[in-house]
Amino acid sequence: MPADLHESAVVADAHNDLLMAVVARPPARWASFFRERWLPQLRAGGVDLQVLPVFIDSRFRPEGALRETLRMIECAHVIAEGNPEDVRLCLDGPQIDAALAEGRIALVLALESMPGLDADIELLATVHRLGVRVASMAHWGRTPLADGSGEDATASRLTATGVQAVAEMERLGILLDISHLGATGVEHVLELASRPLIATHSSARALRDHHRNLTDDQIRGVTASGGVVCVNFLPGFLAADPSGYTIARLADHIEHVASVAGIDHVGLGPDFVHEVYADLTPPCCEDPATNAGFDVMATLPGLAGPSGLPLLTDELLARGLPEPDIRKILGGNLHRLLTTHLA
């Protein structure tokens, strides 16, 4: 029964940084490397819908950020064009549903922070034309739009340009992602937003007091917008001590978000980075271990990558969650949000 449930459910992952690993290969290898290294993992995990963030690591900033953003967007297109029977890069709800009906994995492009765009928000229209449908405004630190959660001590709201960016994303139909945004920035976005929000990879601060996690009030704010909070799987965001780096602890966070947000507003944002970090030389991402305050290479047992996702379904079933609720958590809620609100 667990295998049947997982196989028949729509499984949606709101955050996997695999593009960073693929784009590091020669362009002629992008499609085949994805096919050889990542497609089997996604298939083994039953992933039907994959959000692909474009994250620009520090060695490209600031001068090369836009160029690398475009390279990663092009990489996603090449992956889709080179694997047409297995994946489709989707721009709207009907394309997502068509991909799922055809047995293909629906890919959706996202920007994690926007260092290539910075204050030039007219470029949001450009990346939208290129396929971007989800975007966040900050990572750990400060941007021309907003402060990331690593700058919470500043208590900063969005900049004037950030306010304009929110309006432009709503006009274009790009979902605004609040993961990584500073606490007062989240409050500001909740005041401004007229469309649903998404947290692509954020866990519950009530269970693990880390600035990257969301408070219950922030979770309620995403719910009020009609959005979805997708829980991060990184062990350090789930527990302060390695003894809590378990799938059971992950399920605790999922159940907590569901209890606060409602079962229709929780999803999965695994943030599978172990293989990506191990695959890149030199190590990427502005010394993430220092920024995070824990070992970002740590993984949950059996859940280092997408192939382990059925283990979470087993855990949720063992807890007695109703099958309809598990289907919503695994991907039904994120699928609904993306098919309803992408444009």
Secondary structure, 3 states (H helix, E strand, C coil): CHHHHHHHCCEEECCECHHHHHHCCCHHHHHHHHHHHHHHHHHHCCEEEEEEEECCCHHHCCCCHHHHHHHHHHHHHHHHHHCCCCEEECCCHHHHHHHHHCCCEEEEEEECCCCCCCCCCCHHHHHHHCCEEEEECCCCCECCCCEEHHHHHHCCCCCHHHHHHHHHHHHHCCEEECCCECHHHHHHHHHHCCCCEEECCCCECCCCCCCCCECHHHHHHHHHHCCEEEECCCHHHHCCCHHHCCHHHHHHHHHHHHHHHCHHHEEECCCECHHHHHHCCCCCCCCHHHHHCCCCCCCECCECCHHHHHHHHHHHHHCCCCHHHHHHHHHHHHHHHHHHHCC
